[in-house]
Every structure is written in C-alpha cells, then in structure tokens.
Amino acid sequence: QHMTYLHRDYYKPIYNAWGTAGKEEFTRKLGYRFQLKTLSYSKEVAPGGILSFSLKVQNIGFSAMHLTRPVKLILDNGKTGSARITYNTNLSVDPRKWTPEANIISIDRKIRIPANISQGVWQLLLILPDNNTRLQSDVRYTVRFANENIWNTDGTHVLTKDISIQASASGSRINDNVFQEVTI
C-alpha cells in the first residue's frame, strides 16, 4: 500500500489515535520524500572535457512521484548578479521510478563541459522543477529534498562547490560549447 494523501478531517478519531509522534512521522513521510545519499564526481575537469558523477538517491516516503518532472543538473560559477554564469542540462532519468521499494537509486552520468567555459571553481546543483514551463521558475513548484543545508532559495540543491575547471586537467576534450549528458 502506498499513501500519498490524507484527509485529516474525514475521521478524526483515527488520526488522533496515532498520538503526536505518529502524526509527525506519518505527515513527514506521506507521499514521496527524496534524500540525496552520496555523491562522487570528477574533482578536476578540462574545458571541453567530461565530468563523471555518481549520485545516490533514496525515497524514504510512502509513495512514488506520480507526475512527470525534469531532473536538471546545473553548473554554476557561484557568483551573483550579472557575473553569474550557469549551464544546465536535463538528465535522462525519471524520478517517478524512485520508489520506496527501489531502496538506493544510482544515477551515474557523464556530462560534457563546454570548451569555452571559464577556468576556476564551479558548483554543481540539482533541481526538479515542475514539468509545466510556466511554473518551472516558481520555486514553490520545485521538489525540495529531505536533506538539510543543501537547498537554495531558488529551488536548487547544492551537490558540491568544488569542481575545478582547469586547462591542465587530464582526460580527453573536444572543442564543443555544450553542457550536456553524453554516452561514452
């Protein structure tokens, strides 16, 4: 059985019988509740090179997500205002498959870094905005992971702040100015 909804006012004696602790836990786990478990990634990447990463996610809620939603990876220079530069790409992953029964979900991907990217330290962010393009920039419609201290007020989640983009980094590279998932 998967619980995604509770009408508290339908039959209050049952709801009240759970006690304070039971109500809090049930309310917290109702629906889906995603947690980022671990992240491993390339610490140093050359412009035009490949960023490899492995992200482990777990759904500790009672249900799976029901509606289609994009999973976007963002590379951000960490600056503000007009100095801020971001690159984003949709990952080929369906969060509706992140069910409680799946236990730990592994997302292993390779991302092409633009050849014209500025060298320096970049941060890697993740966001699950609404599938409706009119609502994608409204933070109220983004998924907020259960982890503490990773959520930004713009709806993104900080995976790491220490990806070094350096021309001296090892690995193959191409002269292509795209930020996208690749298969190798």
Contact map, one row per residue, 1 for C-alpha under 8 A:
1110000000000000000000000000000000000000000000000000000000000000000000000000000000000000000000000000000000000000000000000000000000000000000000000000000000000000000000000000000000000000
1111000000000000000000000000001000000000000000000000000000000110000000000000000000000000000000000000000000000000000000000000000000000000000000000000000000000000000000000000000000000000
1111110000000000000000000000011000000000000000000000000000000110000000000000000000000000000000000000000000000000000000000000000000000000000000000000000000000000000000000000000000000000
0111110000000000000000000000011100000000000000000000000000000110000000000000000000000000000000000000000000000000000000000000000000000000000000000000000000000000000000000000000000000000
0011111000000000000000000000011000000000000000000000000000000000000000000000000000000000000000000000000000000000000000000000000000000000000000000000000000000000000000000000000000000000
0011111100000000000000000000010000000000000000000000000000000000000000000000000000000000000000000000000000000000000000000000000000000000000000000000000000000000000000000000000000000000
0000111111000000000000000000000000000000000000000000000000000000000000000000000000000000000000000000000000000000000000000000000000000000000000000000000000000000000000000000000000000000
0000011111110010000000000000000000000000000000000000000000000000000000000000000000000000000000000000000000000000000000000000000000000000000000000000000000000000000000000000000000000000
0000001111110000000000000000000000000000000000000000000000000000000000000000000000000000000000000000000000000000000000000000000000000000000000000000000000000000000000000000000000000000
0000001111110000000000000000000000000000000000000000000000000000000000000000000000000000000000000000000000000000000000000000000000000000000000000000000000000000000000000000000000000000
0000000111111110000000000000000000000000000000000000000000000000000000000000000000000000000000000000000000000000000000000000000000000000000000000000000000000000000000000000000000000000
0000000111111111000000000000000000000000000000000000000000000000000000000000000000000000000000000000000000000000000000000000000000000000000000000000000000000000000000000000000000000000
0000000000111111100000000000000000000000000000000000000000000000000000000000000000000000000000000000000000000000000000000000000000000000000000000000000000000000000000000000000000000000
0000000000111111110000000000000000000000000000000000000000000000000000000000000000000000000000000000000000000000000000000000000000000000000000000000000000000000000000000000000000000000
0000000100111111111000100000000000000000000000000000000000000000000000000000000000000000000000000000000000000000000000000000000000000000000000000000000000000000000000000000000000000000
0000000000011111111000100000000000000000000000000000000000000000000000000000000000000000000000000000000000000000000000000000000000000000000000000000000000000000000000000000000000000000
0000000000001111111000000000000000000000000000000000000000000000000000000000000000000000000000000000000000000000000000000000000000000000000000000000000000000000000000000000000000000000
0000000000000111111111100000000000000000000000000000000000000000000000000000000000000000000000000000000000000000000000000000000000000000000000000000000000000000000000000000000000000000
0000000000000011111111100000000000000000000000000000000000000000000000000000000000000000000000000000000000000000000000000000000000000000000000000000000000000000000000000000000000000000
0000000000000000011111110000000000000000000000000000000000000000000000000000000000000000000000000000000000000000000000000000000000000000000000000000000000000000000000000000000000000000
0000000000000000011111111000000000000000000000000000000000000000000000000000000000000000000000000000000000000000000000000000000000000000000000000000000000000000000000000000000000000000
0000000000000000011111111100000000000000000000000000000000000000000000000000000000000000000000000000000000000000000000000000000000000000000000000000000000000000000000000000000000000000
0000000000000011011111111110000000000000000000000000000000000000000000000000000000000000000000000000000000000000000000000000000000000000000000000000000000000000000000000000000000000000
0000000000000000000111111111000000000000000000000000000000000000000000000000000000000000000000000000000000000000000000000000000000000000000000000000000000000000000000000000000000000000
0000000000000000000011111111100000000000000000000000000000000000000000000000000000000000000000000000000000000000000000000000000000000000000000000000000000000000000000000000000000000000
0000000000000000000001111111110000000000000000000000000000000000000000000000000000000000000000000000000000000000000000000000000000000000000000000000000000000000000000000000000000000000
0000000000000000000000111111110000000000000000000000000000000000000000000000000000000000000000000000000000000000000000000000000000000000000000000000000000000000000000000000000000000000
0000000000000000000000011111110000000000000000000000000000001000000000000000000000000000000000000000000000000000000000000000000000000000000000000000000000000000000000000000000000000000
0000000000000000000000001111111110000000000000000000000000011100000000000000000000000000000000000000000000000000000000000000000000000000000000000000000000000000000000000000000000000000
0011110000000000000000000111111110000000000000000000000000001110000000000000000000000000000000000000000000000000000000000000000000000000000000000000000000000000000000000000000000000000
0111100000000000000000000000111110000000000000000000000000001111100000000000000000000000000000000000000000000000000000000000000000000000000000000000000000000000000000000000000000000000
0001000000000000000000000000111111000000000000000000000000111111100000000000000000000000000000000010000000000000000000000000000000000000000000000000000000000000000000000000000000000000
0000000000000000000000000000111111100000000000000000000000111100000000000000000000000000000000000000000000000000000000000000000000000000000000001100000000000000000000000000000000000000
0000000000000000000000000000000111110000000000000000000011111000000000000000000000000000000000000000000000000000000000000000000000000000000000011100000000000000000000000000000000000000
0000000000000000000000000000000011111000000000000000000011110000000000000000000000000000000000000000000000000000000000000000000000000000000000001110000000000000000000000000000000000000
0000000000000000000000000000000001111100000000000000001111000000000000000000000000000000000000000000000000000000000000000000000000000000000000001110000000000000000000000000000000000000
0000000000000000000000000000000000111110000000000000001111000000000000000000000000000000000000000000000000000000000000000000000000000000000000000000000000000000000000000000000000000000
0000000000000000000000000000000000011111000000000000011110000000000000000000000000000000000000000000000000000000000000000000000000000000000000000000000000000000000000000000000000000000
0000000000000000000000000000000000001111100000000000111100000000000000000000000000000000000000000000000000000000000000000000000000000000000000000000000000000010000000000000000000000000
0000000000000000000000000000000000000111110000000000111000000000000000000000000000000000000000000000000000000000000000000000000000000000000000000000000000000000000000000000000000000000
0000000000000000000000000000000000000011111000000011110000000000000000000000000000000000000000000000000000000000000000000000000000000000000000000000000000000000000000000000000000000000
0000000000000000000000000000000000000001111110000011100000000000000000000000000000000000000000000000000000000000000000000000000000000000000000000000000000000000001000000000000000000000
0000000000000000000000000000000000000000111110000000000000000000000000000000000000000000000000000000000000000000000000000000000000000000000000000000000000000000011100000000000000000000
0000000000000000000000000000000000000000011111000000000000000000000000000000000000000000000000000000000000000000000000000000000000000000000000000000000000000000001111001000000000000000
0000000000000000000000000000000000000000011111101110000000000000000000000000000000000000000000000000000000000000100000000000000000000000000000000000000000000000001111101110000000000000
0000000000000000000000000000000000000000000111111100000000000000000000000000000000000000000000000000000000000000100000000000000000000000000000000000000000000000000011111110100000000000
0000000000000000000000000000000000000000000011111000000000000000000000000000000000000000000000000000000000000000111111100000000000000000000000000000000000000000000011100000100000000000
0000000000000000000000000000000000000000000001111100000000000000000000000000000000000000000000000000000000000001111100000000000000000000000000000000000000000000000000000000111110000000
0000000000000000000000000000000000000000000011111110000000000000000000000000000000000000000000000000000000000001111000000000000000000000000000000000000000000000000000000011110000000000
0000000000000000000000000000000000000000000011011111000000000000000000000000000000000000000000000000000000000111100000000000000000000000000000000000000000000000000000000011100000000000
0000000000000000000000000000000000000000110010001111100000000000000000000000000000000000000000000000000000000111100000000000000000000000000000000000000000000000000000000000000000000000
0000000000000000000000000000000000000000110000000111110000000000000000000000000000000000000000000000000000011110000000000000000000000000000000000000000000000000000000000000000000000000
0000000000000000000000000000000000000011110000000011111000000000000000000000000000000000000000000000000000011100000000000000000000000000000000000000000000000000000000000000000000000000
0000000000000000000000000000000000000111100000000001111100000000000000000000000000000000000000000000000001111000000000000000000000000000000000000000000000000000000000000000000000000000
0000000000000000000000000000000000011111000000000000111110000000000000000000000000000000000000000000000001110000000000000000000000000000000000000000000000000000000000000000000000000000
0000000000000000000000000000000000011110000000000000011111000000000000000000000000000000000000000000000111100000000000000000000000000000000000000000000000000000000000000000000000000000
0000000000000000000000000000000001111100000000000000001111100000000000000000000000000000000000000100000111100000000000000000000000000000000000000000000000000000000000000000000000000000
0000000000000000000000000000000001111000000000000000000111110000000000000000000000000000000000000101011110000000000000000000000000000000000000000000000000000000000000000000000000000000
0000000000000000000000000000000111100000000000000000000011111001000000000000000000000000000000000111011100000000000000000000000000000000000000000000000000000000000000000000000000000000
0000000000000000000000000000100111100000000000000000000001111100000000000000000000000000000000000001000000000000000000000000000000000000000000000000000000000000000000000000000000000000
0000000000000000000000000001111111000000000000000000000000111111000000000000000000000000000000000001000000000000000000000000000000000000000000000000000000000000000000000000000000000000
0111000000000000000000000000111110000000000000000000000000011111000000000000000000000000000000000001000000000000000000000000000000000000000000000000000000000000000000000000000000000000
0111000000000000000000000000011100000000000000000000000000001111100000000000000000000000000000000011000000000000000000000000000000000000000000000000000000000000000000000000000000000000
0000000000000000000000000000001100000000000000000000000000101111110000000000000000000000000000011111000000000000000000000000000000000000000000000000000000000000000000000000000000000000
0000000000000000000000000000001100000000000000000000000000000011111000000000000000000000000000111110000000000000000000000000000000000000000000000000000000000000000000000000000000000000
0000000000000000000000000000000000000000000000000000000000000001111100000000000000000000000000010000000000000000000000000000000000000000000000000000000000000000000000000000000000000000
0000000000000000000000000000000000000000000000000000000000000000111110000000000000000000000000010000000000000000000000000000000000000000000000000000000000000000000000000000000000000000
0000000000000000000000000000000000000000000000000000000000000000011111000000000000000000000001110000000000000000000000000000000000100000000000000000000000000000000000000000000000000000
0000000000000000000000000000000000000000000000000000000000000000001111100000000000000000000001100000000000000000000000000000000111100000000000000000000000000000000000000000000000000000
0000000000000000000000000000000000000000000000000000000000000000000111110000000000000000011001000000000000000000000000000000000111100000000000000000000000000000000000000000000000000000
0000000000000000000000000000000000000000000000000000000000000000000011111000000000000000011111100000000000000000000000000000011110000000000000000000000000000000000000000000000000000000
0000000000000000000000000000000000000000000000000000000000000000000001111100000000000001111000000000000000000000000000000000011100000000000000000000000000000000000000000000000000000000
0000000000000000000000000000000000000000000000000000000000000000000000111110000000000001111000000000000000000000000000000001111000000000000000000000000000000000000000000000000000000000
0000000000000000000000000000000000000000000000000000000000000000000000011111000000000111100000000000000000000000000000000001111000000000000000000000000000000000000000000000000000000000
0000000000000000000000000000000000000000000000000000000000000000000000001111100000000111000000000000000000000000000000000111100000000000000000000000000000000000000000000000000000000000
0000000000000000000000000000000000000000000000000000000000000000000000000111111000011110000000000000000000000000000000000111100000000000000000000000000000000000000000000000000000000000
0000000000000000000000000000000000000000000000000000000000000000000000000011111000011100000000000000000000000000000000011110000000000000000000000000000000000000000000000000000000000000
0000000000000000000000000000000000000000000000000000000000000000000000000001111100011000000000000000000000000000000000000110000000000000000000000000000000000000000000000000000000000000
0000000000000000000000000000000000000000000000000000000000000000000000000001111110111000000000000000000000000000000000000000000000000000000000000000000000000000000000000000000000000000
0000000000000000000000000000000000000000000000000000000000000000000000000000011111110000000000000000000000000000000000000000000000000000000000000000000000000000000000000000000000000000
0000000000000000000000000000000000000000000000000000000000000000000000000000001111110000000000000000000000000000000000000000000000000000000000000000000000000000000000000000000000000000
0000000000000000000000000000000000000000000000000000000000000000000000000000000111110000000000000000000000000000000000000000000000000000000000000000000000000000000000000000000000000000
0000000000000000000000000000000000000000000000000000000000000000000000000000001111111000000000000000000000000000000000000000000000000000000000000000000000000000000000000000000000000000
0000000000000000000000000000000000000000000000000000000000000000000000000001111111111100000000000000000000000000000000000000000000000000000000000000000000000000000000000000000000000000
0000000000000000000000000000000000000000000000000000000000000000000000000001111000111110000000000000000000000000000000000000000000000000000000000000000000000000000000000000000000000000
0000000000000000000000000000000000000000000000000000000000000000000000000111100000011111000000000000000000000000000000000000000000000000000000000000000000000000000000000000000000000000
0000000000000000000000000000000000000000000000000000000000000000000000000111000000001111100000000000000000000000000000000000000000000000000000000000000000000000000000000000000000100000
0000000000000000000000000000000000000000000000000000000000000000000000011110000000000111110000000000000000000000000000000000000000000000000000000000000000000000000000000000000000110000
0000000000000000000000000000000000000000000000000000000000000000000000011100000000000011111000000000000000000000000000000000000000000000000000000000000000000000000000000000000000111000
0000000000000000000000000000000000000000000000000000000000000000000001111000000000000001111100000000000000000000000000000000000000000000000000000000000000000000000000000000000000011000
0000000000000000000000000000000000000000000000000000000000000000000001111000000000000000111110000000000000000000000000000000000000000000000000000000000000000000000000000000000000001000
0000000000000000000000000000000000000000000000000000000000000000000000100000000000000000011111000000000000000000000000000000000000000000000000000000000000000000000000000000000000001000
0000000000000000000000000000000000000000000000000000000000000000000000100000000000000000001111100000000000100000000000000000000000000000000000000000000000000000000000000000000000000000
0000000000000000000000000000000000000000000000000000000000000000000111100000000000000000000111111100000000000000000000000000000000000000000000000000000000000000000000000000000000000000
0000000000000000000000000000000000000000000000000000000000000000100110100000000000000000000011111100000000000000000000000000000000000000000000000000000000000000000000000000000000000000
0000000000000000000000000000000000000000000000000000000000000001111100000000000000000000000001111110000000000000000000000000000000000000000000000000000000000000000000000000000000000000
0000000000000000000000000000000000000000000000000000000000000001100000000000000000000000000001111110010000000000000000000000000000000000000000000000000000000000000000000000000000000000
0000000000000000000000000000000000000000000000000000000011100001100000000000000000000000000001111111010010000000000000000000000000000000000000000000000000000000000000000000000000000000
0000000000000000000000000000000100000000000000000000000000100011100000000000000000000000000000011111111000000000000000000000000000000000000000000000000000000000000000000000000000000000
0000000000000000000000000000000000000000000000000000000001111111000000000000000000000000000000000111111000000000000000000000000000000000000000000000000000000000000000000000000000000000
0000000000000000000000000000000000000000000000000000000000000000000000000000000000000000000000000011111000000000000000000000000000000000000000000000000000000000000000000000000000000000
0000000000000000000000000000000000000000000000000000000001100000000000000000000000000000000000001111111110000000000000000000000000000000000000000000000000000000000000000000000000000000
0000000000000000000000000000000000000000000000000000000001100000000000000000000000000000000000000011111110000000000000000000000000000000000000000000000000000000000000000000000000000000
0000000000000000000000000000000000000000000000000000000111100000000000000000000000000000000000000000011111000000000000000000000000000000000000000000000000000000000000000000000000000000
0000000000000000000000000000000000000000000000000000000111000000000000000000000000000000000000000100011111100000000000000000000000000000000000000000000000000000000000000000000000000000
0000000000000000000000000000000000000000000000000000011110000000000000000000000000000000000000000000000111110000000000000000000000000000000000000000000000000000000000000000000000000000
0000000000000000000000000000000000000000000000000000011110000000000000000000000000000000000010000000000011111000000000000000000000000000000000000000000000000000000000000000000000000000
0000000000000000000000000000000000000000000000000001111000000000000000000000000000000000000000000000000001111100000000000000000000000000000000000000000000000000000000000000000000000000
0000000000000000000000000000000000000000000000000001110000000000000000000000000000000000000000000000000000111110000000000000000000000000000000000000000000000000000000000000000000001100
0000000000000000000000000000000000000000000000000111100000000000000000000000000000000000000000000000000000011111000000000000000000000000000000000000000000000000000000000000000000001111
0000000000000000000000000000000000000000000000000111000000000000000000000000000000000000000000000000000000001111100000000000000000000000000000000000000000000000000000000000000000111100
0000000000000000000000000000000000000000000000011110000000000000000000000000000000000000000000000000000000000111110000000000000000000000000000000000000000000000000000000000000001111100
0000000000000000000000000000000000000000000011111110000000000000000000000000000000000000000000000000000000000011111010000000000000000000000000000000000000000000000000000000000011110000
0000000000000000000000000000000000000000000000111000000000000000000000000000000000000000000000000000000000000001111110000000000000000000000000000000000000000000000000000000001111100000
0000000000000000000000000000000000000000000000111000000000000000000000000000000000000000000000000000000000000000111110000000000000000000000000000000000000000000000000000000111111000000
0000000000000000000000000000000000000000000000110000000000000000000000000000000000000000000000000000000000000000011111000000000000000000000000000000000000000000000000000000000110000000
0000000000000000000000000000000000000000000000100000000000000000000000000000000000000000000000000000000000000000111111100000000000000000000000000000000000000000000000000000000010000000
0000000000000000000000000000000000000000000000100000000000000000000000000000000000000000000000000000000000000000000111110000000000000000000000000000000000000000000010000000000000000000
0000000000000000000000000000000000000000000000100000000000000000000000000000000000000000000000000000000000000000000011111000000000000000000000000000000000000000000111100000000000000000
0000000000000000000000000000000000000000000000000000000000000000000000000000100000000000000000000000000000000000000001111100000000000000000000000000000000000000000111000000000000000000
0000000000000000000000000000000000000000000000000000000000000000000000000000100000000000000000000000000000000000000000111110000000000000000000000000000000000000111110000000000000000000
0000000000000000000000000000000000000000000000000000000000000000000000000011110000000000000000000000000000000000000000011111000000000000000000000000000000000000111110000000000000000000
0000000000000000000000000000000000000000000000000000000000000000000000000011110000000000000000000000000000000000000000001111100000000000000000000000000000000111111000000000000000000000
0000000000000000000000000000000000000000000000000000000000000000000000001111000000000000000000000000000000000000000000000111110000000000000000000000000000000111101000000000000000000000
0000000000000000000000000000000000000000000000000000000000000000000000001111000000000000000000000000000000000000000000000011111000000000000000000000000000011111000000000000000000000000
0000000000000000000000000000000000000000000000000000000000000000000000111100000000000000000000000000000000000000000000000001111100000000000000000000000000011110000000000000000000000000
0000000000000000000000000000000000000000000000000000000000000000000000111100000000000000000000000000000000000000000000000000111110000000000001100000000000111000000000000000000000000000
0000000000000000000000000000000000000000000000000000000000000000000011110000000000000000000000000000000000000000000000000000011111000000000001100000000000010000000000000000000000000000
0000000000000000000000000000000000000000000000000000000000000000000011100000000000000000000000000000000000000000000000000000001111100011101011100000000000100000000000000000000000000000
0000000000000000000000000000000000000000000000000000000000000000000011000000000000000000000000000000000000000000000000000000000111111011000011000000000000000000000000000000000000000000
0000000000000000000000000000000000000000000000000000000000000000000111000000000000000000000000000000000000000000000000000000000011111011000000000000000000000000000000000000000000000000
0000000000000000000000000000000000000000000000000000000000000000000000000000000000000000000000000000000000000000000000000000000001111111000000000000000000000000000000000000000000000000
0000000000000000000000000000000000000000000000000000000000000000000000000000000000000000000000000000000000000000000000000000000001111111100000000000000000000000000000000000000000000000
0000000000000000000000000000000000000000000000000000000000000000000000000000000000000000000000000000000000000000000000000000000000011111100000000000000000000000000000000000000000000000
0000000000000000000000000000000000000000000000000000000000000000000000000000000000000000000000000000000000000000000000000000000011111111110010000000000000000000000000000000000000000000
0000000000000000000000000000000000000000000000000000000000000000000000000000000000000000000000000000000000000000000000000000000011111111111011000000000000000000000000000000000000000000
0000000000000000000000000000000000000000000000000000000000000000000000000000000000000000000000000000000000000000000000000000000010001111111000000000000000000000000000000000000000000000
0000000000000000000000000000000000000000000000000000000000000000000000000000000000000000000000000000000000000000000000000000000000000011111111000000000000000000000000000000000000000000
0000000000000000000000000000000000000000000000000000000000000000000000000000000000000000000000000000000000000000000000000000000010000001111111000000000011100000000000000000000000000000
0000000000000000000000000000000000000000000000000000000000000000000000000000000000000000000000000000000000000000000000000000000000000000011111000000000000100000000000000000000000000000
0000000000000000000000000000000000000000000000000000000000000000000000000000000000000000000000000000000000000000000000000000000011000011011111100000000000000000000000000000000000000000
0000000000000000000000000000000000000000000000000000000000000000000000000000000000000000000000000000000000000000000000000000001111000001011111110000000000100000000000000000000000000000
0000000000000000000000000000000000000000000000000000000000000000000000000000000000000000000000000000000000000000000000000000001110000000000011111000000000100000000000000000000000000000
0000000000000000000000000000000001000000000000000000000000000000000000000000000000000000000000000000000000000000000000000000000000000000000001111100001000101000000000000000000000000000
0000000000000000000000000000000011110000000000000000000000000000000000000000000000000000000000000000000000000000000000000000000000000000000000111110001000001000000000000000000000000000
0000000000000000000000000000000011110000000000000000000000000000000000000000000000000000000000000000000000000000000000000000000000000000000000011111000000000000000000000000000000000000
0000000000000000000000000000000000110000000000000000000000000000000000000000000000000000000000000000000000000000000000000000000000000000000000001111111000000000000000000000000000000000
0000000000000000000000000000000000000000000000000000000000000000000000000000000000000000000000000000000000000000000000000000000000000000000000000111111000000000000000000000000000000000
0000000000000000000000000000000000000000000000000000000000000000000000000000000000000000000000000000000000000000000000000000000000000000000000000011111000000000000000000000000000000000
0000000000000000000000000000000000000000000000000000000000000000000000000000000000000000000000000000000000000000000000000000000000000000000000000011111100001110000000000000000000000000
0000000000000000000000000000000000000000000000000000000000000000000000000000000000000000000000000000000000000000000000000000000000000000000000011011111110111100000000000000000000000000
0000000000000000000000000000000000000000000000000000000000000000000000000000000000000000000000000000000000000000000000000000000000000000000000000000011111111100000000000000000000000000
0000000000000000000000000000000000000000000000000000000000000000000000000000000000000000000000000000000000000000000000000000000000000000001000000000001111110000000000000000000000000000
0000000000000000000000000000000000000000000000000000000000000000000000000000000000000000000000000000000000000000000000000000000000000000001000000000000111110000000000000000000000000000
0000000000000000000000000000000000000000000000000000000000000000000000000000000000000000000000000000000000000000000000000000001010000000001101110000001111111000000000000000000000000000
0000000000000000000000000000000000000000000000000000000000000000000000000000000000000000000000000000000000000000000000000000111100000000000000000000001111111100000000000000000000000000
0000000000000000000000000000000000000000000000000000000000000000000000000000000000000000000000000000000000000000000000000000111000000000000000011000011100111110000000000000000000000000
0000000000000000000000000000000000000000000000000000000000000000000000000000000000000000000000000000000000000000000000000011110000000000000000000000011100011111100000000000000000000000
0000000000000000000000000000000000000010000000000000000000000000000000000000000000000000000000000000000000000000000000000011110000000000000000000000010000001111100000000000000000000000
0000000000000000000000000000000000000000000000000000000000000000000000000000000000000000000000000000000000000000000000000011100000000000000000000000000000000111111000000000000000000000
0000000000000000000000000000000000000000000000000000000000000000000000000000000000000000000000000000000000000000000000001111000000000000000000000000000000000111111000000000000000000000
0000000000000000000000000000000000000000001000000000000000000000000000000000000000000000000000000000000000000000000000001110000000000000000000000000000000000001111100000000000000000000
0000000000000000000000000000000000000000011110000000000000000000000000000000000000000000000000000000000000000000000000001111000000000000000000000000000000000001111110000000000000000000
0000000000000000000000000000000000000000001110000000000000000000000000000000000000000000000000000000000000000000000000111100000000000000000000000000000000000000011111000000000000000000
0000000000000000000000000000000000000000000111100000000000000000000000000000000000000000000000000000000000000000000001111100000000000000000000000000000000000000001111101000000000000000
0000000000000000000000000000000000000000000111100000000000000000000000000000000000000000000000000000000000000000000000110000000000000000000000000000000000000000000111111000000000000000
0000000000000000000000000000000000000000000011100000000000000000000000000000000000000000000000000000000000000000000000100000000000000000000000000000000000000000000011111000000000000000
0000000000000000000000000000000000000000000001000000000000000000000000000000000000000000000000000000000000000000000000000000000000000000000000000000000000000000000001111100000000000000
0000000000000000000000000000000000000000000111000000000000000000000000000000000000000000000000000000000000000000000000000000000000000000000000000000000000000000000011111110000000000000
0000000000000000000000000000000000000000000011000000000000000000000000000000000000000000000000000000000000000000000000000000000000000000000000000000000000000000000000011111000000000000
0000000000000000000000000000000000000000000011001100000000000000000000000000000000000000000000000000000000000000000000000000000000000000000000000000000000000000000000001111100000000000
0000000000000000000000000000000000000000000000001100000000000000000000000000000000000000000000000000000000000000000000000000000000000000000000000000000000000000000000000111110000000000
0000000000000000000000000000000000000000000001111100000000000000000000000000000000000000000000000000000000000000001000000000000000000000000000000000000000000000000000000011111000000000
0000000000000000000000000000000000000000000000011000000000000000000000000000000000000000000000000000000000000000001000000000000000000000000000000000000000000000000000000001111100000000
0000000000000000000000000000000000000000000000010000000000000000000000000000000000000000000000000000000000000000011000000000000000000000000000000000000000000000000000000000111110000000
0000000000000000000000000000000000000000000000010000000000000000000000000000000000000000000000000000000000000000011100000000000000000000000000000000000000000000000000000000011111000000
0000000000000000000000000000000000000000000000010000000000000000000000000000000000000000000000000000000000000000111110000000000000000000000000000000000000000000000000000000001111100000
0000000000000000000000000000000000000000000000000000000000000000000000000000000000000000000000000000000000000001111000000000000000000000000000000000000000000000000000000000000111110000
0000000000000000000000000000000000000000000000000000000000000000000000000000000000000011100000000000000000000011110000000000000000000000000000000000000000000000000000000000000011111000
0000000000000000000000000000000000000000000000000000000000000000000000000000000000000001110000000000000000000011100000000000000000000000000000000000000000000000000000000000000001111100
0000000000000000000000000000000000000000000000000000000000000000000000000000000000000000111100000000000000001111000000000000000000000000000000000000000000000000000000000000000000111110
0000000000000000000000000000000000000000000000000000000000000000000000000000000000000000000000000000000000001111000000000000000000000000000000000000000000000000000000000000000000011111
0000000000000000000000000000000000000000000000000000000000000000000000000000000000000000000000000000000000000100000000000000000000000000000000000000000000000000000000000000000000001111
0000000000000000000000000000000000000000000000000000000000000000000000000000000000000000000000000000000000000100000000000000000000000000000000000000000000000000000000000000000000000111
